[in-house]
């Protein structure tokens, strides 16, 4: 999932360089959402692995 966040961030940067503001803004929003979903899933996975070890 982090891979897709980075891909959308790169798409946003390329679109911004070529002047496509709307596409760049949309890609940035998608990248932010995917990154936060990844972060939450990583934290939940880390906590679950700590709880299983006890």
N, C-alpha and C positions, 0 to 999 in steps of 0.2 A: 504494500500500500504506500509505503514511503517512496517507492520508485515512481508511482503514478503522480504523487505530489510534486516530485522533482521534475517530471516530464511536463506537467502543466505549468510549473514555474518557468521552465525554459521556453515553452510556447508563449507565455505571457511576455517574457523579455524580448523574444524575437518579434512578436506582434507590436510591442511598444516601439522598438527600433524602427519598424517600417511604418509607424503612424496609425495603426489600427487600435485606437484607444478602447473601444467597446469590447473587442475580442480580448485585449490584454486584461481589462478589468474582470471580465468573466473568468478567464483562465486563472487569474490570481485568487479569486474567490474560491474556485474549485480546489486549487492547491492548498489554500488555508483550511478548508473543510477536511480534505483528505489527511493533512498533517495532524490536525487535532484528533481525528478519529484514530489515526495511527498511535498518537501519544497516549490516548485513553486505553487503547487495547494493549499497548506495551506495559503500562502501569498495572492494569488488571492482571495481565499474565505474570508479571513479576510478583505481585502480592499473592496470587494463587500458588505460585511455585514455593514461596516462603511458607505458606500455610500447609502445604503437602509434606514438607520436610519435617514438621513437628509431630 
